[in-house]
Amino acid sequence: MFSKGASITIQPIRLLYTIEKEETGLYPNGLLQAGVGAPSRQFRKAVQRNRVKRLLREGYRLEKPNFIESCPLPNKKLNLFFLYVDLKVLTQKEIQSTIKLVLQKLTDKLNAV
């Protein structure tokens, strides 16, 4: 995903994504997979990394229903990876609003194609 995927960055979150077509018909409604990460270079302590990842997961969980409604994925597999790239940890509301913006940008790109 890191080498051949595309990315969208809105500080402090970078979204890496890949889209794969499923011709076998295994996923008629589409498949959506997501992951989160926080670099150990910026967050030396595991406690800090785990907090950032927990905030990212929660922000994505809250925004996922809106994303699925606005972006249908018939016979496609969409892989998402949210990477926190800032040194300062923001609040849950700020992270969630940034995730919302990133997912809206991704929706616009997917609907344009």
C-alpha positions as CSV (number, residue, x, y, z in Angstrom):
1,M,0.0,0.0,0.0
2,F,2.8,2.4,0.8
3,S,4.6,1.8,-2.5
4,K,1.7,1.6,-5.0
5,G,-1.1,3.4,-3.2
6,A,-2.3,7.0,-3.6
7,S,-2.4,9.5,-0.7
8,I,-4.4,12.5,0.5
9,T,-2.9,14.7,3.2
10,I,-4.7,17.2,5.4
11,Q,-2.6,18.0,8.5
12,P,-2.2,16.1,10.8
13,I,-3.5,13.1,8.9
14,R,-2.3,11.3,5.8
15,L,-4.7,8.9,4.1
16,L,-3.1,6.2,2.0
17,Y,-5.5,4.2,-0.1
18,T,-5.7,1.5,-2.8
19,I,-8.6,0.5,-4.9
20,E,-8.8,-3.1,-6.3
21,K,-11.4,-4.4,-8.7
22,E,-13.1,-7.7,-7.8
23,E,-14.2,-9.5,-10.9
24,T,-15.0,-12.8,-9.1
25,G,-18.1,-11.3,-7.5
26,L,-17.1,-12.1,-3.9
27,Y,-18.0,-8.6,-2.8
28,P,-21.1,-7.4,-4.7
29,N,-21.5,-4.5,-2.3
30,G,-17.8,-3.8,-2.0
31,L,-15.3,-4.4,0.7
32,L,-13.8,-1.7,2.9
33,Q,-10.7,-2.3,5.1
34,A,-9.0,0.3,7.3
35,G,-5.9,0.6,9.4
36,V,-4.3,3.3,11.6
37,G,-0.7,4.1,12.5
38,A,1.4,6.5,14.5
39,P,5.2,6.7,13.8
40,S,7.5,5.7,16.6
41,R,10.0,8.4,15.5
42,Q,7.5,11.1,16.5
43,F,5.9,9.3,19.4
44,R,8.7,7.5,21.3
45,K,6.5,6.0,24.0
46,A,4.1,3.3,23.2
47,V,1.5,4.9,25.4
48,Q,1.5,8.0,23.2
49,R,1.3,5.9,20.0
50,N,-1.6,3.8,21.3
51,R,-3.5,7.0,22.3
52,V,-3.1,8.5,18.8
53,K,-4.2,5.2,17.2
54,R,-7.2,5.0,19.5
55,L,-8.2,8.5,18.6
56,L,-7.8,7.7,14.9
57,R,-9.9,4.6,15.2
58,E,-12.7,6.3,17.0
59,G,-12.8,9.2,14.5
60,Y,-13.0,6.8,11.6
61,R,-15.7,4.7,13.4
62,L,-17.8,7.8,13.7
63,E,-17.4,9.0,10.1
64,K,-17.6,5.6,8.4
65,P,-21.4,5.5,8.0
66,N,-21.4,8.8,6.2
67,F,-18.5,7.7,4.0
68,I,-20.3,4.5,3.0
69,E,-23.5,6.3,2.1
70,S,-21.8,8.9,-0.1
71,C,-19.4,6.5,-1.8
72,P,-20.8,3.2,-3.1
73,L,-18.2,0.6,-4.0
74,P,-19.8,-2.1,-6.1
75,N,-17.4,-5.0,-6.8
76,K,-14.4,-3.0,-5.5
77,K,-12.1,-3.4,-2.6
78,L,-11.0,-0.2,-0.9
79,N,-8.0,-0.3,1.5
80,L,-7.5,2.7,3.7
81,F,-4.6,3.5,6.1
82,F,-4.7,6.6,8.3
83,L,-1.3,7.9,9.4
84,Y,-0.9,10.6,12.0
85,V,2.0,12.9,10.9
86,D,2.1,15.7,13.4
87,L,4.1,16.0,16.6
88,K,1.3,17.4,18.7
89,V,-1.7,15.2,19.6
90,L,-5.0,17.0,18.9
91,T,-8.3,16.5,20.6
92,Q,-10.8,13.9,19.5
93,K,-13.1,16.5,17.8
94,E,-10.3,18.0,15.8
95,I,-9.1,14.6,14.7
96,Q,-12.6,13.5,13.8
97,S,-13.2,16.7,11.7
98,T,-9.9,16.2,9.9
99,I,-10.9,12.6,9.1
100,K,-14.2,13.8,7.8
101,L,-12.4,16.2,5.5
102,V,-10.0,13.6,4.2
103,L,-12.9,11.1,3.6
104,Q,-14.9,13.8,1.7
105,K,-11.8,14.5,-0.5
106,L,-11.5,10.8,-1.2
107,T,-15.2,10.6,-2.0
108,D,-14.8,13.4,-4.5
109,K,-11.9,11.6,-6.2
110,L,-13.8,8.3,-6.3
111,N,-16.9,9.8,-7.7
112,A,-15.0,11.7,-10.4
113,V,-13.4,8.5,-11.7
